[in-house]
Amino acid sequence: MIYIIGHKNPDTDSICSAIALTYFLKEKSGWEVKPARAGDINPETKFVLEKFGFPEPELLENADGKQLVLVDHNEKEQIIDGSPKIIEVIDHHKINFSYPEPINFISEAVGSTATIIAEKFFSENMEIPDNIAGILLCSILSDTVIFKSPTTTEKDKKTAEKLNKKLNFDLEKFGKEIKQAGMDLDKPAKELILRDFKEFIFGAKKFGIGQIEIVGIEAFLKERKLEINTAMEQVKQEKGYDCLIFAATDILKEGSEFFIEGQEEKIEKIFNIKLKEKSAWIDGMMSRKKQIIPPLDEYFKS
Ligand SMILES: [Mn+2]
């Protein structure tokens, strides 16, 4: 038995490429293959598998004595623990790989491993079942962040269109749906504020700064703004912050809705914004580390 497996902490491309390549190899070569995973399935991948009717691949705890085809990774740190026999590697990441025997190593600088796997079907003129086309399409949309990531190539776009011929999704809309499923926003506002949260002392002031990634900021604000404002007041009080900041970062619109509780006038001045009902949009604001913390530190330390 040969296991086809993606990296530790698997994403949609890792899982779906393994499933699609398993189908390809079975059909084409009659190999005894099986998709596997090197960790828990994330919410985005769960959505994709359910949508196209695939079960979660088998979890491999250890690769000792197993034969593996690696997809979507090649670096040692990302390979499942143990000493497997590696048969083949198919990947789109930078190469940092060595192996004591000759093996097939397929590497292409494209936006997703799924793009490379889809090309295998195309070049063999092999029919792609709708559900396989579906998961490959999802992997491309996911890994390229709906073609917005700088890693996106023309080939990814063309491959996605080809896969979508029979499926007929609105790619932009469907891509957002996939990303949204992965963001797991269907949680209480307080949980979203505290999900990726850090505390700082700037000068004599205590700050709490949370950030989440979302797509579709408008719809999110329409539905959740009041609830977030209330939760902001609560968190600030409970934890005794001088200022609480929550950045809801839209990875497609490339900016953040900034929620502020405390020190409002100073924050408005620092970031050159005008708060409306406790929040404001800041174009291009993506990074807490690089864009939020330095100006706060600079202003309050003096
Ligand atoms: Mn990938």
Boltz pocket constraint, residues with backbone or C-beta under 6 A from the ligand:
constraints:
  - pocket:
      binder: B
      contacts: [[A, 13], [A, 14], [A, 72], [A, 92], [A, 111], [A, 112], [A, 113], [A, 143]]
      max_distance: 6.0
